Amino acid sequence: MNAIKLIDTETIETNNVISFADGEVTVVEREVHEFYRLEEPASTRLIIDDAIERTKNYISKSRAEFSDLRMLLQELTVK
């Protein structure tokens, strides 16, 4: 999903004087132009770093569990 970011605004103002039988009327018109662009996507590096760190933690936890299991099996086979 892309985010849209406001990057600039431009205001244009025009004044017109209209003459009527009863007098003059000043009409002030204002236009506001807003310029947008797609926001740059967030860096994926943090996501990759996080995935690598989680994988390392999983591997170390698995190794510890296998080590405990190996020690248990050794104890069972010794008896």
N, C-alpha and C positions, 0 to 999 in steps of 0.2 A: 504494500500500500504506500503510495507516494503522498508526502505532505506538500502543501502549497504554502509558499512564504511570500509575504508582501515585501517588495524590495524598494519601491519608490512611489511617491504620489506627486501629482502635478495639478495645480489649481489654475483654471483659466477664468478670468472675470471680464465681462463686457458690460458697458453702460450704454444704454440707448435712451434718448429723450424723444418722447412722442408728444406732439402738439395736438391738443384738442381745443374745442371752442371755449371750454371753461378754464383752460390753462394747460401747462405742460406737466407731463408725468415722466419721471425717470424710472426706467426699468433696469434693474441690476440682475444680470444672469451669472451664475457661477456653475462651473463644471469641475468636477473632481475626477481625475483619471488616476486609477490605481494600477500599478504594474506588479504582476506576480510572476513567480517562476517556481518550478519544482524544486523542493529542497533536496539537497544532496543526501543520498542514503547514508545511514550510519555505517561506520566502519565495521567490517566483519571480523577484524582481527581479534577483538575482545571475545567474540563468540567462539572463535577457533581456539584461542588461548584457554577459555573456560572449558571447552570440550576436551582439550588435551589434559588439563589438570584433573578433570573428573575421571578420565581414562586412567591416568597414573594412580589416582587414589583407589580406583576399582581394582587395578592390578595388584597394588600393594596389599589391599585388604584380602584379595583372593589368595595371594601367596601366604599371608599369615594364617588364613583358614586352612589351606592345604598343609601348612607346616604343623598346625595343631592336629589335623586329621592323621598325618603321617606319624606323629608322636603317639597318638592313641593306638594306631594299628601296630606300632612297634611294641607298645606295652602289652597289647593283647596277644601278640605272637610270642613274646618272651615267656609268658606264663604257660 
